[in-house]
């Protein structure tokens, strides 16, 4: 079986993070969706920090998903983002 491209892994990570943060809001005045934070972090690293390593950007997108608990019955055995501690915790 062919391994997914690193770009598709980034989109998988974004989807995973959006799912994990779907019920969370930021504590700002607008109560903006929490997912905006990890997306903004990845963008800042890529644009301002000139980070081109996609695995680093994946880590930025996933960095707060470790803190969002998932009941064991909801976890998937499928891991699509290699070396990611949260890729199986969906």
N, C-alpha and C positions, 0 to 999 in steps of 0.2 A: 504494500500500500504506500502510495506517495505521500510524503509529509506536506502539510499545507504550507504555502508560501509565507514568508515572514510578514508580508503586508496583510494577508488574510488573517494571520494570527493577531495583528493589531486590531482588526475589525472584530474578531472574536472577543478580544479583551474588552473593547468598548461595549459590545453587546452584553457581556458578562457583568461589567461594572454598572451599566444602566439597569440591568435586572436587579442587582444587589441593592442599588440606591433608589429604586423606583418609588419608595414611600418616604424618602427623606427630603427635607428642605433645609436650606441654609438658614442661619440665624441673622441674615441681613434684613434690611427694611422691606425688600420685595419678597422675601421668603422664596428665593429662587431655587430651582431644582438642585439638589446636592451634586448631581452628576456634572454640573457645570464646573465644579472645582477640579476634579481630576482631568477633565478635558482641557481646562485652562492651564493647568500645570504642564501637561504634555506639550501644549502649544508654546508655552513660555520656554521650555527646554529646547524645543525644535527651532523656534524662530529667534528668540533672543540669545539662547545659549548655544545655538548652532549644533545641537546634538542630532546626529544622523543615525545613531544606532537604534534600530527599531525595538530591540529588547529593552533598552532603557526607557523608551517611550511607553512600551507595554507596562513596565514596572510603575511608571508614573500614573498610568490609567488605573492600575489595580491597587495602588498603595493603600487605599482606605477600605478595600473589600475584606481584608483580613479581620477588621474590627466589626464587620456586620455578621452576626451569627446566622447559621443556616441549620435547621433541624436535620439530624442524620437521615431521616426518611426522605428528604428532598435532595440529597446529594446524588450526583451523577457519577458513574464510573468512567465516563469519557473525559479525557484530558486533551485539550487542543492546543494549549499554550505550554510548550516545554519549559521545564524548570520553574514553573510558577506554582507556589505553594497553594494558591487559591483556585487553580484551574479545575480542580475536581470538586470544589465545594459548592457548586451551584445547586 
